[in-house]
Amino acid sequence: MDNAQSEKIHAEIAKLMAETQKLNAEANKFNRETFWYPVAIATGMIGAVATVTALIIKLV
């Protein structure tokens, strides 16, 4: 194996490692979003129910 082939292999390895890091970052982002979206929806629903309840209490 000569120097050019060795450099080509090292460049390919570096490229694959960078792609792996990018995919891991995207997977982590997706996992965080998957967790927080239901929390945000639940918070909004609780706020809506609290608002409706407060309005009903004031009207009654």
N, CA, C and O atoms as a DFTB+ gen file, in Angstrom:
240 C
 N C O
     1  1       0.856      -1.166       0.000
     2  2       0.000       0.000       0.000
     3  2       0.909       1.238       0.000
     4  3       1.797       1.374       0.842
     5  1       0.673       2.103      -0.930
     6  2       1.512       3.299      -0.990
     7  2       0.877       4.447      -0.203
     8  3      -0.208       4.309       0.361
     9  1       1.569       5.563      -0.180
    10  2       1.153       6.711       0.631
    11  2      -0.180       7.297       0.158
    12  3      -0.992       7.716       0.983
    13  1      -0.414       7.334      -1.141
    14  2      -1.655       7.901      -1.677
    15  2      -2.865       7.076      -1.240
    16  3      -3.893       7.632      -0.855
    17  1      -2.742       5.763      -1.301
    18  2      -3.849       4.901      -0.875
    19  2      -4.106       5.054       0.625
    20  3      -5.252       5.076       1.075
    21  1      -3.019       5.157       1.383
    22  2      -3.153       5.321       2.823
    23  2      -3.869       6.632       3.159
    24  3      -4.739       6.651       4.029
    25  1      -3.518       7.706       2.492
    26  2      -4.175       8.992       2.720
    27  2      -5.641       8.943       2.311
    28  3      -6.499       9.534       2.967
    29  1      -5.920       8.236       1.223
    30  2      -7.304       8.104       0.767
    31  2      -8.141       7.353       1.807
    32  3      -9.276       7.733       2.095
    33  1      -7.574       6.301       2.355
    34  2      -8.286       5.515       3.367
    35  2      -8.515       6.357       4.625
    36  3      -9.602       6.330       5.202
    37  1      -7.498       7.100       5.044
    38  2      -7.650       7.949       6.231
    39  2      -8.698       9.039       5.999
    40  3      -9.458       9.372       6.909
    41  1      -8.741       9.588       4.803
    42  2      -9.747      10.603       4.489
    43  2     -11.149       9.998       4.524
    44  3     -12.091      10.626       5.008
    45  1     -11.282       8.788       4.014
    46  2     -12.582       8.109       4.026
    47  2     -13.010       7.811       5.465
    48  3     -14.181       7.965       5.813
    49  1     -12.068       7.388       6.288
    50  2     -12.371       7.119       7.699
    51  2     -12.838       8.397       8.393
    52  3     -13.814       8.377       9.142
    53  1     -12.145       9.502       8.146
    54  2     -12.533      10.776       8.758
    55  2     -13.924      11.193       8.294
    56  3     -14.719      11.707       9.082
    57  1     -14.213      10.973       7.021
    58  2     -15.534      11.320       6.482
    59  2     -16.620      10.484       7.153
    60  3     -17.663      11.012       7.539
    61  1     -16.379       9.187       7.293
    62  2     -17.367       8.311       7.922
    63  2     -17.570       8.669       9.396
    64  3     -18.691       8.614       9.901
    65  1     -16.494       9.033      10.078
    66  2     -16.623       9.434      11.483
    67  2     -17.439      10.718      11.609
    68  3     -18.249      10.848      12.527
    69  1     -17.237      11.658      10.705
    70  2     -18.012      12.904      10.727
    71  2     -19.484      12.623      10.452
    72  3     -20.357      13.206      11.096
    73  1     -19.764      11.743       9.509
    74  2     -21.158      11.392       9.204
    75  2     -21.811      10.708      10.399
    76  3     -22.981      10.949      10.697
    77  1     -21.050       9.854      11.082
    78  2     -21.572       9.170      12.264
    79  2     -21.916      10.168      13.359
    80  3     -22.965      10.055      13.993
    81  1     -21.042      11.146      13.587
    82  2     -21.318      12.172      14.593
    83  2     -22.554      12.981      14.227
    84  3     -23.361      13.319      15.093
    85  1     -22.701      13.288      12.949
    86  2     -23.870      14.050      12.502
    87  2     -25.147      13.250      12.740
    88  3     -26.137      13.789      13.235
    89  1     -25.126      11.966      12.387
    90  2     -26.308      11.126      12.584
    91  2     -26.644      10.980      14.069
    92  3     -27.816      10.994      14.442
    93  1     -25.629      10.842      14.910
    94  2     -25.876      10.747      16.351
    95  2     -26.481      12.037      16.890
    96  3     -27.375      11.995      17.735
    97  1     -26.005      13.175      16.412
    98  2     -26.565      14.455      16.851
    99  2     -28.025      14.576      16.425
   100  3     -28.862      15.041      17.199
   101  1     -28.330      14.160      15.203
   102  2     -29.719      14.215      14.728
   103  2     -30.603      13.270      15.528
   104  3     -31.743      13.608      15.845
   105  1     -30.088      12.086      15.858
   106  2     -30.867      11.127      16.649
   107  2     -31.139      11.678      18.042
   108  3     -32.244      11.531      18.564
   109  1     -30.139      12.312      18.647
   110  2     -30.341      12.908      19.974
   111  2     -31.367      14.030      19.922
   112  3     -32.199      14.155      20.820
   113  1     -31.309      14.844      18.877
   114  2     -32.280      15.930      18.723
   115  2     -33.689      15.356      18.583
   116  3     -34.631      15.850      19.202
   117  1     -33.827      14.315      17.772
   118  2     -35.129      13.687      17.574
   119  2     -35.660      13.121      18.888
   120  3     -36.846      13.258      19.190
   121  1     -34.792      12.490      19.666
   122  2     -35.227      11.930      20.950
   123  2     -35.681      13.021      21.912
   124  3     -36.672      12.844      22.619
   125  1     -34.972      14.146      21.949
   126  2     -35.390      15.258      22.810
   127  2     -36.738      15.804      22.364
   128  3     -37.612      16.065      23.191
   129  1     -36.906      15.977      21.052
   130  2     -38.176      16.507      20.550
   131  2     -39.310      15.541      20.834
   132  3     -40.410      15.968      21.185
   133  1     -39.065      14.262      20.689
   134  2     -40.090      13.257      20.947
   135  2     -40.548      13.320      22.399
   136  3     -41.715      13.066      22.695
   137  1     -39.633      13.657      23.304
   138  2     -40.002      13.768      24.712
   139  2     -40.753      15.061      25.002
   140  3     -41.754      15.040      25.719
   141  1     -40.293      16.182      24.461
   142  2     -40.826      17.482      24.864
   143  2     -42.124      17.869      24.175
   144  3     -42.879      18.662      24.737
   145  1     -42.423      17.354      22.992
   146  2     -43.680      17.715      22.332
   147  2     -44.902      17.303      23.148
   148  3     -45.799      18.128      23.325
   149  1     -44.984      16.087      23.649
   150  2     -46.148      15.746      24.481
   151  2     -46.230      16.589      25.756
   152  3     -47.326      16.905      26.221
   153  1     -45.088      16.949      26.317
   154  2     -45.084      17.797      27.513
   155  2     -45.684      19.161      27.180
   156  3     -46.489      19.689      27.947
   157  1     -45.299      19.730      26.050
   158  2     -45.828      21.034      25.639
   159  2     -47.327      20.953      25.377
   160  3     -48.072      21.855      25.760
   161  1     -47.769      19.895      24.737
   162  2     -49.202      19.729      24.456
   163  2     -49.981      19.582      25.766
   164  3     -51.039      20.189      25.932
   165  1     -49.462      18.784      26.685
   166  2     -50.138      18.602      27.974
   167  2     -50.204      19.916      28.743
   168  3     -51.222      20.221      29.363
   169  1     -49.136      20.688      28.709
   170  2     -49.129      21.987      29.390
   171  2     -50.180      22.915      28.796
   172  3     -50.892      23.605      29.527
   173  1     -50.275      22.931      27.485
   174  2     -51.287      23.755      26.829
   175  2     -52.696      23.333      27.187
   176  3     -53.569      24.171      27.413
   177  1     -52.915      22.031      27.236
   178  2     -54.250      21.541      27.591
   179  2     -54.597      21.891      29.036
   180  3     -55.732      22.269      29.327
   181  1     -53.642      21.768      29.928
   182  2     -53.888      22.122      31.328
   183  2     -54.219      23.607      31.442
   184  3     -55.124      23.993      32.183
   185  1     -53.486      24.433      30.709
   186  2     -53.770      25.872      30.714
   187  2     -55.150      26.179      30.178
   188  3     -55.851      27.039      30.712
   189  1     -55.549      25.479      29.120
   190  2     -56.872      25.706      28.540
   191  2     -57.971      25.299      29.519
   192  3     -58.953      26.022      29.685
   193  1     -57.814      24.166      30.158
   194  2     -58.809      23.709      31.133
   195  2     -58.872      24.678      32.310
   196  3     -59.959      24.983      32.800
   197  1     -57.731      25.160      32.765
   198  2     -57.722      26.115      33.877
   199  2     -58.425      27.408      33.490
   200  3     -59.152      27.982      34.300
   201  1     -58.217      27.870      32.266
   202  2     -58.872      29.094      31.802
   203  2     -60.380      28.911      31.721
   204  3     -61.138      29.762      32.187
   205  1     -60.812      27.818      31.137
   206  2     -62.250      27.549      31.023
   207  2     -62.869      27.420      32.410
   208  3     -63.957      27.941      32.657
   209  1     -62.189      26.734      33.305
   210  2     -62.703      26.580      34.668
   211  2     -62.824      27.934      35.363
   212  3     -63.822      28.202      36.031
   213  1     -61.818      28.780      35.209
   214  2     -61.862      30.110      35.828
   215  2     -63.010      30.930      35.261
   216  3     -63.688      31.632      36.011
   217  1     -63.243      30.860      33.960
   218  2     -64.357      31.597      33.354
   219  2     -65.702      31.090      33.853
   220  3     -66.605      31.881      34.127
   221  1     -65.836      29.793      33.970
   222  2     -67.097      29.220      34.454
   223  2     -67.350      29.641      35.902
   224  3     -68.478      29.970      36.268
   225  1     -66.307      29.630      36.716
   226  2     -66.467      30.025      38.122
   227  2     -66.877      31.495      38.223
   228  3     -67.712      31.845      39.057
   229  1     -66.300      32.357      37.384
   230  2     -66.656      33.776      37.424
   231  2     -68.089      34.009      36.962
   232  3     -68.766      34.902      37.472
   233  1     -68.552      33.222      36.010
   234  2     -69.904      33.397      35.492
   235  2     -70.958      32.825      36.428
   236  3     -72.108      33.264      36.404
   237  1     -70.595      31.879      37.230
   238  2     -71.563      31.227      38.124
   239  2     -71.605      31.901      39.433
   240  3     -72.362      31.493      40.314
